[in-house]
Amino acid sequence: MKLLDTVAMLEDIPKEGLVRGQVGVVVEELAQDVVLVEFSGLDGATYAITPVTTDKVMSLKYESVLMV
């Protein structure tokens, strides 16, 4: 995981109000296996920012697909 990667939660973090599948952005690398992830709503307002171990998130990638 690196700075500004888009990630999805792989498990719930109830104390932060986060559930599996929620999408956030890595805003800081805290350690080799810990990143700070910011979660925002559609209005851009942050509703959670929390340290997460990299085994609890999945990096999301986008690649355009050539249609034939």
N, C-alpha and C positions, 0 to 999 in steps of 0.2 A: 504494500500500500504506500502511496505517496501523496504529497500535498495536492489537493483539489480533485482527487479521485472521487467518483460517484460510487457509493456503496449501498448495499441493501442488508438489513439485519437478517441474520440467520436464526435468531432466537429472541424471545421476549426479554426486556429489562423492565419489569413492572414498576420498580421504584422511580424510573424516569418516564413512565407512561409510554414506553416504546414497545411495539409488537413486531413479530417476524414479518419481513417484507417491506417495512418502512424504509424509505430512501433518504440518504443524507450525503454530506460532502465532508471529506477529510480536510480539516482546517489546520491541523498541526500533527507532526510526528513526535510522540512523547518518548517512545523507546522503540526498540527493534520490533516488538510485537504489540505495541499499544499506540493507538491513534486517537486524536480528539475529533469527534464527528459532530457536525452541526446539522440539525433537522429543522427545516423551515416549511411553512405552509404555502399555499398557492399565492398568498398575498405578500410573500417574502419575509414575513415575521418569523423569527426564530422561536420555536416552542421547546427545544431541548438542545443542549450541547453537553456531551458527555464523553469521557474516555472509554474506549472499547478495545478489547483485545482483538487482534486480527483474525482469530479463529471464529469470532462471532459475527463477522461481516463478510460479504462477498463483493468483490469489485465488479462493477457493471461496465461493459464495453459496448461501444456502438461502432458498427462497420456498415457502410452503405452496401447494398446488394445490387449488382448489375442485373437489370431485368432484360430478358431476351424474348 
